[in-house]
Amino acid sequence: MEKIASFTIDHIKLQPGVYVSRKDAVGPEVVTTFDLRMTSPNEEPVMNTAEMHTIEHLAATYLRNHPTYKDKTIYFGPMGCRTGFYLLLAGNHTSKDILPLMVEMYEFIRDFEGEVPGASAKDCGNYLDMNLPMAKYLAMKYLDEVLYDIKEDRLTYPE
């Protein structure tokens, strides 16, 4: 069996960033998959499920309400390895294209107060597994250490 594309990235060299993971043609449309890598694989502790779940709820809510990207957002969700998230957008995009959106989204998460959207038994299958304070901390860390002054090497996968 062939190795899938995401397993061909050297995770020893991979650092937190915003990467185009793949582009897929779906009929005449292109779907761009982004790797929003928040922690350094195999170097830093992975994120716990509660904060990842909270980030997922907040980011998905933000994206699906965004005036420009709500109709382009196909999916936002966690990586199984718990080092980041995947974002799938309709259209042919680059990492630089979505940097302003990522800054806005992570600032929204960092600054969020109140009930996490969808955090109820009626709306979510595991609503008790949430950690808003830690989600806010991780969003702030990603903004400060990566997004606010992102370098070119954090926008393209390492060779």
Salt bridges, closest charged atoms under 4 A:
ASP24 OD1 - ARG22 NH2 2.63
ASP35 OD2 - ARG37 NH2 2.72
GLU44 OE1 - LYS141 NZ 3.10
GLU104 OE1 - HIS66 NE2 3.19
ASP111 OD1 - ARG110 NE 2.73
GLU113 OE2 - LYS136 NZ 2.74
GLU145 OE1 - LYS141 NZ 3.11
ASP149 OD2 - LYS151 NZ 2.71
GLU152 OE1 - LYS96 NZ 3.16
